[in-house]
Amino acid sequence: MTTPQHKIGSGFGARSTADDVLQGIDLSGKLAIVTGGYSGLGLETTRALARAGARVVVPARRPDTAQEAVGGIDGVEVDELDLADLESVRRFAERFLATGRSAEFVIANAGIMACPETRVGPGWEAQFATNHLGHHALVNRLWPAIARGQGRVVTVSSGGHRHSGIRWDDVQFERGYDKWLAYGQAKTANILFAVQLDALGRDAGVRAFSLHPGAILTPLQRHLPKEEMVAAGWIDEAGNALDPSFKTPEQGAATQVWAATSPQLAGMGGVYCEDCEIAEVTIEDNPGRGVRPYAIDPDEAARLWRLSAGLTGVDAFAPIR
């Protein structure tokens, strides 16, 4: 079933926390994989899921740092994963699959934002490679465990998807780099990935969602000069948040936890969420909230899947020859 991109009246909102949306939900016996689940929104997501009884696997580029961050949380384990390195993705997936466990929730939370021009792998632009291609490869390699879990895959996108659709004529920014266009393309890719994964996986009982967590001050801003954030009105000279719409990390983690676990979304999928609610479609010249039409276009989603499968060499849904 295709889910309409319209609000459902969840009863939650921008100030709801991850614990709020998990109230009364018992995740005992469930397993979640949360990429980047040791910092910022990922750490709050890990904490909330573990408090609700889930076992949480945190794949981390810096496992020692991750272990220090989550060491006091019961039910959490750390493993090594660098999303910018497809061999690292393969090794992590093989280790996890070898345990024979199912994955009821996969939250593709890790990412980078507005970094200086960086090339990874065979010369791929780092934001597209890390935020999208690494997660594409990870989810496809983990597909046997995800299908057994018949759960949900959640990709953390952003309102920043409005900066750019997929630049089909120059996906890797080989003809000039712009950090915000590159970020926008990567975040659009996160949404389109969920659209196509949901279409491919729903018959197996797996549904996919994407979301905007809101504006939150976290280590995601590590590449932004303070002067740029001051000029944007995000912070003052002392580093304090100025924009009243900014959320706390606990509030920022709420939408991805809601998308992963809420019984209100049973039988649904393939939609973009914000503020613990399905978002509305916004027209191209509307600078407000919502999702742009190009980010949920099924033809664009299928085209991106084909491109991503070709680049990474991984497609769990490819016909067996």
N, C-alpha and C positions, 0 to 999 in steps of 0.2 A: 504494500500500500504506500502510495506517495503521500507524504505529510504536507499539508498546506503551510506556507510560510506566514503564519498569522498567530497572534497571541492566543493563549488558551486559558488565561485567568488563573495563573498558578497560585496567587496569593502571596508570593514573595516579591522582593523588589531590590533596588540598588543597595540598600543597607542591610539586607539579609546576610548572615554569615554562613560559612560551611556547616557549622554545628546546627544552625537553624534549619537548614534544608534536610539535614540528616535526623532530625528529631523523630523518634519512633521507628527508625529504620535499623534493623539488625543485619549487619554484614558478616556475621560469624560464618566461617567456612568459605567465604569468598576471597578471591585473590585479585589484587589490583597491581598493575604495572604503571608507574608514574615517572616518566622521563623528567630529569631535572627536579626530582622530588625532594631535594635537600636544600633548596634556596628559594627565597621569595614566595610566590604563590604556590610553587610546587611543594615547599615544606609545609605550608598551611594545609594543603590538600592531603599530604601524607598523614599529618597529625589527625585531621578530622576523620579520614577513612579508618585509621587504626583505632581511634576512640570508638568508632561504630562497630569494631570487631573484625575488620578486614585484615588479611595478611597483605602487606604492601612490599613489593619489590621496587627498589629505587636504582635504576641503571644510571651511572654517573661517569662523567669524563674525569672527575677527580674523586676516586673512591675513598681516599683517606679523608678528604674534606667532608665528603658526604657522610661517612661513618661517624665523624665527630658531630655533625649536625643532627643526625637521627639516632644517635647511640642510646639516648634515654627513652626512646619510644618503643613500647612493646609491639612485637609483631612485624617489625620492619627489617628487611635485609637489603644489603647493598651489593651491586655487581658493577663491573666496568663496562662502559659503553661510550664511544665517541661517535656521535651522529654524523660527523663530517668525514668519517672513515668507514667505508662500506665493509671492509674486512672486520673491523671492530663490531659492526652491527651483526655481521654473519656469526662471529664467534659468540656474542652474547645470546643470540637467538638459539644457536645450537646448544649452548649450556642450559638454557631454560627448557627447551624442548626435551632434553635428555632427562629432566626430572619427571616427565610424564604429567605435570600439573596442567590444569586448565587456567585460563585467564578470563575472569568475568568482566573485568574493566581494564582498558588500556587508555591512559590519559597522556596524549602527546603534548606535554607541557613545556619541555625544554625549548629554548630558542635564543636567538641573538637579534639585536635591533640596531639599525642605523650605524653599523660598524664601518670603519674605513675600508676601502676596497681590499678584499682578501680573496685569494683563490685557494680552493681545496681540491683534492682528488685530481682528476684530469684537467684542472683549470676551471672548475665550476665556480660561479659566484657564491660566496660563502653563505649569504642569508637564504638563498633558494636551496642550496645544498643541505644546510643544517636544519633549517626549519621545515622544509618539505621533503626533499629527496631522502634524507636519512630516516625520516618517519615512514615514508612510503616503503622503503626497504625493510624497516623493522616490522611493521604491521604485516606485510606480505610474508616475511619469513616466520613470523609467529602465528600465522593463520591457523595451523592445526590446533594449537592451544586455544586460540580465540574462538574458533568454531565449536570446540568442545564446551567452552564456557557459555556459549550462546548469550553473550552479554553485549557490551557497548564499547565502541571506540570513540573517543572524544579528542578532537584536535583543538588546541588553543590558538585561535586566530586573533584578530584585533580589528577595531574600527579603522585602523591604519590600512585595511584593505582598500579603502577609498582612494588611496594614493595612486594605485595602478592595477589594471587587470594583468593578464598574462601577456607579456611582450613577445608574441610568437616569432617576430622577425629578429629578436635579439634577447633571448631569455637569459643568457649569461652576461649581459652588459659588456659585450666585446667592443661596442662602439661608443664608449663613454659611460662612466659610472655615476649614479646619483644614489646616495645612501637611502633616501626616503622612498624613491621609486622602487628600489630593490627590496626594501622592507615591505612596501605595499604589495608588490608582486608575490612575495613569499607568503604573506598573510592571505591573499586571494587564493593562492595554491592550497593553503590549509583548508579553506572552505570547500573548494572544488573537490579536494580529496575525499572529504566526508560525504559529499553528494554522490560521488561515484562508488565509494566503498559501500555505502548504504544500498545502492541499487544492485551491486554485485553480491552483497552478503546477506540481504534480508531473508532469502529463501533458506539460508542456513541458521536463521534465528539471531543473526548479529545485526545490530543497528549502529549507525554512526551519526555523530553530531559535531558541529563546530560552534565556536562561541567567541564573543568579545568579553574579557573579564572586567573591563572598566579601566580607568586610569588609576594607577597605583605607583607609588615610588618604591621600586625594588632594585636589585642589582641588574635588572634588564637595561637600565639606563647607563650602564658602566661606560659606554662609548660616547656618551653625550657630554660635551663641555658644560660646566656649570653656567657659563655665560649664555649658552644657547637656551638652557632651561629657564634661566631668569628672564631672558628676553621673551620667551613664550608665555611667561606668567605662571609657570608651574611652581616655582620656588622663589623664596627671597634670597638675599645674599648670604644668609646663615644656613641655607639649605632646607628651610621649613616649607612645607606645602602651602601654597597660596590658593590654589583652585579649590573651591568648596565641593566640587563634584568628585574630587579624588577620593578613592576608597582606601580602607585599611587592608592589609594583606588578608585578614580573615574574611572581609567582605569580597575582596577580589577573587578568592578561591571558591566562593559559593557557587557561581554559575557552572564551573566545570564539574564540581561535585554533584550539583543538581542534575546536570545533563547525564552524568554517568550512572546515577542511582535512583532518580525519582520515579516512583510508580506512576506519576502523572504522565510520563512519556512512554508508557507501555504501548507497544505496537506502532510507535512513531519512529522517525529517523530522517536523516538527510537534510536537516534544517539547521540554521544558524541561530544562536541564542544570545541573549544579553540580559543582565539583571534578573537572572533566574526565571526566564520567560523566553518563549519563541519570539524572535524579533520580526518586525514588519519589513517589507521591502521598501526601500527608499529610492526616489527618482534620482537621476544622475546629478541634478543641480541642487539637491537638498544636502546641506552640510551637516545635518543633524544625525540622529541615531539610525539604526536599522542596517540592512544589508543591501548592497548594490546588486542589480539584476545580473550583471555579468559574473558575479561570484557564485551564483547558484544555478547557472545555466547548465542543463544536463549535457548538452553537446560540448561545451567548453570543458566540463568535468571529464567526459570520456576522452577527449583529445589530450588533456593533461595526463590522464592515466596512461595512455599509450606512449606519450613522450617519456614519462617517468619510468615506465617499465623498460623502455629501450635504453635509457641512460643508466639505470641501476642494474639491469639484467635480472630483475626480480618481478614476477607476476604470479601470484598464487592462483589466479583465475584463468591463466592461459590454457588453451586446449592441450591435452597431452598428445604428443605426436608419436 
